[in-house]
Amino acid sequence: MSITTSSIRAEGFTPPGPGDFNLPPLGPDKTFEWLGQTHYLGVTKPMLQLVLAAVLVFGFFFVAARRQAMVPGRLQFVGEQAYGFVRNSMGRDIIGSRDFMRFVPYLFALFFFILLNNVFATIPFIQFPTFSRSGMVYSLALLSWLIYNWVGIRHHGFLGYLKHQSVPAGVSGPILALLIPLEFMSNIIVRPVTLALRLFANMLAGHLLLILFALGGEYLLLHGATLVKPVGILAWLLFVAISFLELLIQFLQAYVFVLLNAMYISGAVSDEH
């Protein structure tokens, strides 16, 4: 849970903050200063979680799809249901039956990769959401931005795609001088930022809340007065309750991220804006 001993000090309770997410490298401690902040050089825990998630997702679905029996076993059944969920609800239903199949592998891998990295926040001995680090999320958002823009350019041509994304259908006259810059900013520039920010902020805030209730409850029980110790027990109960709520949020954030990807791809390949 990225809880450090500095979070509780003898002179009082120090609430957790964004610094608890700045994990040191697993190895030589090399740092550099940039924009007034200390940054680490080397392999960190979130980096290893990205690799671990990729290996686990690939390994599970490789094993689940290996036999391809007519009557599926339990593992194959789970794999088929997982694939069907992404294929149908986020591929076919959003992109459309004409174009969706070529994007299903990307959407499928993206959904379970994000989901597992989110669930890492509640897995014992890991207990850290990978995408609570903004750099990890913006990398995914940049990949999504490149894909849906490239698809749109291939479908419409460069100038045709810019017109498709910037000029609202059925609108003419002087109002276009206002709408075209707004549409361009919204559809081309701002999308990857909001896509990443939604996932990053939810993972950061949720985990920060868990740390607060866990450490606050511990501090009240160990260092608080007798009358406030029951509040420490209540804080731990809330910690458990919020942990279950976080599981739902972890799934929803993975779903929303991939759903928006599918919507952006659908808009890029559609013939109408």
Buried (B, 14 or more C-beta within 10 A) or exposed (E): BBBBEEBBEEEEBEEBEEEBBBBBBEEEEEEEEEEEEEEBEEEBBBBEBBEBBBEEBEEBBEEBEEEEEEEBEEBBEBBBEBBEBBBEBBBBBBBEEEBBEEBBEBBBBBBBBBBBBBBBBBEEEBBBBBBBBBEBBBEBBEEBBEBBBEBBBEBBEEEEBBEBBBBBEEEEEEEBEEBBEEBBEBBBEEBBEEBBBBBBBBBBEBBBBBBBBBBBBBBBBEBBEEEEBEBBEEBBEBBEEBBEEBBEBBBEBBBBBBBBBBBBBBBBBBEEB
